[in-house]
Amino acid sequence: MSISEQLELVSANRSHGGWHKRYRHRSRALDCEMTFAIYLPPQAETQKVPLLWWLSGLTCTDENFMQKAGAHRLASELGVAILCPDTSPRGTDLAGEHDSYDLGSGAGFYVNASQAPWSAHYRMYDYITEELPSVIHQHFPLNGRESISGHSMGGHGALIMALRRPGHYRSVSAFAPIVNPTQVPWGRKAFNAYLGDDISQWSQYDACELVARGASRQPLFIDQGEADDFLEEQLCPERLEAVCAKHDHPLTLRRQPGYDHSYYFIASFIDDHLRYHAERLYAQR
């Protein structure tokens, strides 16, 4: 077993009959130590189970969702494992990496950086889609059926990964995703740094652009709070709604009155998303 496939157990907590565990490993893709969390439902003690990937947003780590979303109870009942990676490389101490919350540490944007100094470590797309899946399937009782979800920057990550990999994920959902990052301040700042000023290279990481080019017919399920402070400037769900309507792409977009961008919003609707994914993860194709 290679160094990158070796796992160090950081912590383990019993939860709703299953286990929430955190592990550390050396990532080849990111060239640094990384930590991830996995919730294994009680069914995983006797059989292989399906997996839901959860991608978190700006400033988050693997811990936010596991501690705040309240997802373990229903995941235990449904027999679904949940995997939460970190949101960026850690400990690389690049110039400017820690200067702002929306670039660098905690803000990997799930892209493969092509510009120095970021390209040496910030390859989160490859980490999530290639390296980490290889690692976890060696160590945990997973049956190969996978779905993906996320929040904000992580919602962006979930959408682009599902759209770029037709047929890989049984389902995709998102909470308050950044749907058009090439056209909003958060995305433009990150993409310019990570990908350079050739805007034609940005579209591969933009859900609106991927839908427009017909990259996939993957149905999209999204919840968006109407009291979200970032709604108009950064999230712009109406843009995804418009492009999906134009190209007849399956989209369920629920606008939730009074809800903001916080984990109170996620905890309020996470059961709907878990049931949505479980139905598809256990369905026979």
Phi and psi in degrees as a GROMACS rama.xvg file:
@    title "Ramachandran Plot"
@    xaxis  label "Phi"
@    yaxis  label "Psi"
@TYPE xy
-72.5813  166.356  SER-2
-59.2913  -42.6862  ILE-3
-67.6365  -16.9751  SER-4
-95.4519  -3.19225  GLU-5
-84.8183  134.586  GLN-6
-114.053  140.087  LEU-7
-110.3  120.102  GLU-8
-70.8883  122.949  LEU-9
-92.4428  -43.5413  VAL-10
-160.569  158.843  SER-11
-145.369  130.803  ALA-12
-134.421  129.933  ASN-13
-69.1063  136.904  ARG-14
-152.78  118.865  SER-15
48.9793  43.4471  HIS-16
83.7249  -11.3314  GLY-17
-111.602  -157.903  GLY-18
-133.648  132.297  TRP-19
-102.399  118.271  HIS-20
-127.033  145.187  LYS-21
-116.559  137.89  ARG-22
-130.73  152.409  TYR-23
-117.627  141.963  ARG-24
-152.688  164.863  HIS-25
-91.8489  122.561  ARG-26
-94.9809  127.192  SER-27
-71.7091  -42.0021  ARG-28
-62.3457  -37.3563  ALA-29
-102.641  -11.6706  LEU-30
54.3027  49.8211  ASP-31
-164.457  170.965  CYS-32
-76.9433  136.469  GLU-33
-129.054  151.626  MET-34
-120.604  139.171  THR-35
-137.692  162.438  PHE-36
-121.25  148.168  ALA-37
-137.943  135.38  ILE-38
-103.093  122.17  TYR-39
-107.495  116.172  LEU-40
-69.8419  164.718  PRO-41
-57.752  -28.5545  PRO-42
-61.9092  -24.449  GLN-43
-68.7743  -11.6607  ALA-44
-77.2288  -17.2403  GLU-45
-127.399  -9.62114  THR-46
-156.313  166.112  GLN-47
-80.3345  143.663  LYS-48
-125.778  158.862  VAL-49
-75.6227  166.438  PRO-50
-128.43  136.116  LEU-51
-109.29  120.284  LEU-52
-81.7957  135.203  TRP-53
-120.848  122.024  TRP-54
-106.89  124.171  LEU-55
-90.8436  172.759  SER-56
-98.1176  -173.032  GLY-57
-51.3119  137.057  LEU-58
74.7436  -6.51951  THR-59
-83.922  164.764  CYS-60
-123.72  -167.373  THR-61
-66.9118  -16.177  ASP-62
-82.8223  -28.1681  GLU-63
-58.1367  -54.1668  ASN-64
-63.293  -45.6045  PHE-65
-62.3058  -33.5668  MET-66
-90.2728  -26.4207  GLN-67
-112.846  -22.1779  LYS-68
-80.1023  -22.7551  ALA-69
68.9419  33.9829  GLY-70
-88.8066  -17.1571  ALA-71
-63.3694  -39.3883  HIS-72
-58.1616  -52.8892  ARG-73
-74.7672  -34.5246  LEU-74
-60.1486  -36.9789  ALA-75
-62.7778  -45.5022  SER-76
-65.2836  -40.0341  GLU-77
-83.1138  -16.0269  LEU-78
74.4906  41.8924  GLY-79
-119.443  127.653  VAL-80
-80.314  152.528  ALA-81
-127.491  130.656  ILE-82
-116.229  124.275  LEU-83
-118.927  104.29  CYS-84
-76.5674  172.85  PRO-85
-77.6086  172.174  ASP-86
-99.8567  -3.18479  THR-87
-167.815  167.409  SER-88
-59.8398  157.565  PRO-89
-132.325  147.644  ARG-90
76.1439  13.5526  GLY-91
-87.3294  -24.2818  THR-92
52.307  50.2522  ASP-93
-74.45  158.785  LEU-94
-61.2148  124.391  ALA-95
79.9743  3.09858  GLY-96
-65.6185  -30.121  GLU-97
-112.203  15.8384  HIS-98
-79.6374  -27.3169  ASP-99
-145.413  155.442  SER-100
-72.6853  -20.3999  TYR-101
-107.957  18.6016  ASP-102
-153.434  134.618  LEU-103
87.2456  -133.872  GLY-104
-54.1166  122.756  SER-105
81.6491  5.97844  GLY-106
-141.963  52.375  ALA-107
-73.0521  -18.3685  GLY-108
59.3796  10.1983  PHE-109
58.5688  36.5221  TYR-110
-116.428  166.797  VAL-111
-98.2152  106.252  ASN-112
-64.7485  141.197  ALA-113
-116.292  -3.62854  SER-114
-110.828  139.54  GLN-115
-69.0429  147.486  ALA-116
-85.9709  -3.15499  PRO-117
-65.7221  -31.7128  TRP-118
-64.5041  -17.6884  SER-119
-71.1208  -24.0393  ALA-120
-135.142  -34.4983  HIS-121
-84.6865  74.3374  TYR-122
-123.714  58.7861  ARG-123
-68.4343  -29.8502  MET-124
-62.3001  -48.3088  TYR-125
-65.4773  -36.8352  ASP-126
-61.6169  -45.1359  TYR-127
-76.8758  -36.6228  ILE-128
-92.2506  -21.137  THR-129
-123.019  -60.8822  GLU-130
-69.2914  -54.2139  GLU-131
-63.1042  -40.3101  LEU-132
-57.276  -41.1481  PRO-133
-61.4346  -40.3188  SER-134
-67.3653  -50.2068  VAL-135
-70.3876  -31.1757  ILE-136
-72.2553  -14.9704  HIS-137
-81.9576  -23.3934  GLN-138
-111.317  -18.2896  HIS-139
-127.181  153.685  PHE-140
-78.8387  76.7271  PRO-141
-112.094  142.605  LEU-142
-96.0617  4.94918  ASN-143
92.6025  -9.87555  GLY-144
-87.8341  126.684  ARG-145
-134.744  144.243  GLU-146
-128.391  170.4  SER-147
-144.764  143.37  ILE-148
-149.675  171.687  SER-149
178.825  176.395  GLY-150
-126.982  130.408  HIS-151
60.0353  -116.142  SER-152
-56.9257  -36.3692  MET-153
-72.3344  -30.0255  GLY-154
-64.8971  -41.3225  GLY-155
-56.1235  -47.0943  HIS-156
-61.533  -43.2347  GLY-157
-62.8847  -44.0098  ALA-158
-63.966  -47.3545  LEU-159
-69.3173  -34.7634  ILE-160
-68.2096  -39.5191  MET-161
-68.7046  -41.9147  ALA-162
-69.5705  -32.4949  LEU-163
-83.0194  -12.1716  ARG-164
-127.228  66.9229  ARG-165
-54.1245  130.777  PRO-166
85.8483  -10.7247  GLY-167
-75.2246  -46.6128  HIS-168
-97.4449  136.177  TYR-169
-66.9746  -26.9338  ARG-170
-163.28  161.34  SER-171
-141.235  141.3  VAL-172
-144.739  169.546  SER-173
-157.217  150.168  ALA-174
-109.114  122.279  PHE-175
45.1813  54.1568  ALA-176
-75.7976  155.099  PRO-177
-82.8791  98.9022  ILE-178
-87.7561  -18.327  VAL-179
-137.511  59.5224  ASN-180
-61.7569  -24.2586  PRO-181
-67.4548  -12.8735  THR-182
-121.205  9.51762  GLN-183
-127.165  157.773  VAL-184
-56.3014  -45.9996  PRO-185
-56.9755  -50.3264  TRP-186
-67.5314  -43.0407  GLY-187
-63.7607  -39.0199  ARG-188
-63.2961  -48.1501  LYS-189
-68.6762  -45.1518  ALA-190
-66.6093  -37.3891  PHE-191
-62.93  -40.385  ASN-192
-72.0146  -47.5788  ALA-193
-79.2445  -34.4955  TYR-194
-114.347  -9.94065  LEU-195
90.2434  -177.837  GLY-196
-90.452  5.00931  ASP-197
-82.9896  94.9152  ASP-198
-62.7174  -22.1376  ILE-199
-63.6561  -21.2978  SER-200
-82.5866  -11.6544  GLN-201
-79.8043  -29.4412  TRP-202
-63.4166  -23.3525  SER-203
-67.0421  -13.0739  GLN-204
-115.912  28.1358  TYR-205
-127.268  118.829  ASP-206
-61.4321  -41.0275  ALA-207
-61.7675  -43.1276  CYS-208
-66.1013  -39.3323  GLU-209
-67.1892  -40.3351  LEU-210
-63.6103  -42.7975  VAL-211
-62.3129  -33.8388  ALA-212
-89.8591  1.78015  ARG-213
70.747  35.1775  GLY-214
-61.9539  -30.4032  ALA-215
-161.983  159.295  SER-216
-105.31  18.1184  ARG-217
-57.5804  119.758  GLN-218
-60.3861  141.56  PRO-219
-114.124  133.286  LEU-220
-123.157  117.69  PHE-221
-132.9  136.08  ILE-222
-110.484  134.956  ASP-223
-134.959  124.138  GLN-224
-74.561  135.443  GLY-225
-79.6575  -14.4938  GLU-226
-101.413  20.5145  ALA-227
-71.6843  124.577  ASP-228
-63.9194  -20.3787  ASP-229
-101.008  5.00702  PHE-230
-56.6878  -53.7027  LEU-231
-79.0633  -35.7639  GLU-232
-89.0192  -36.0983  GLU-233
-113.534  -31.9108  GLN-234
-96.7653  -48.9261  LEU-235
50.2713  55.2922  CYS-236
-62.3094  -23.6603  PRO-237
-63.1724  -25.2354  GLU-238
-68.8331  -42.957  ARG-239
-67.223  -39.2414  LEU-240
-58.8576  -42.6103  GLU-241
-67.6086  -44.7701  ALA-242
-70.6727  -33.133  VAL-243
-67.2223  -40.6883  CYS-244
-63.6997  -42.246  ALA-245
-63.4973  -37.5096  LYS-246
-105.895  12.8071  HIS-247
53.3182  44.7045  ASP-248
-94.0167  131.654  HIS-249
-61.9996  121.868  PRO-250
-143.606  129.756  LEU-251
-113.477  110.237  THR-252
-117.054  110.875  LEU-253
-102.688  122.313  ARG-254
-95.4405  123.991  ARG-255
-107.766  106.706  GLN-256
-60.5651  134.124  PRO-257
86.687  -11.285  GLY-258
-90.7106  143.207  TYR-259
-103.886  -153.071  ASP-260
-97.0275  4.09892  HIS-261
-86.2676  177.721  SER-262
-73.8022  -11.4656  TYR-263
-63.2607  -38.6538  TYR-264
-64.3363  -48.8648  PHE-265
-62.0869  -46.3601  ILE-266
-62.1049  -28.2284  ALA-267
-71.3181  -28.2456  SER-268
-124.403  5.14251  PHE-269
-62.4251  -32.1152  ILE-270
-62.5937  -38.8134  ASP-271
-60.7989  -41.7309  ASP-272
-70.238  -40.8145  HIS-273
-62.3334  -42.8671  LEU-274
-66.1378  -39.3176  ARG-275
-58.0921  -47.261  TYR-276
-71.1792  -42.839  HIS-277
-60.5789  -40.6298  ALA-278
-57.126  -40.7451  GLU-279
-82.3095  -30.397  ARG-280
-69.4783  -29.64  LEU-281
-99.0111  -5.63271  TYR-282
-71.8343  144.233  ALA-283
-84.0863  130.733  GLN-284
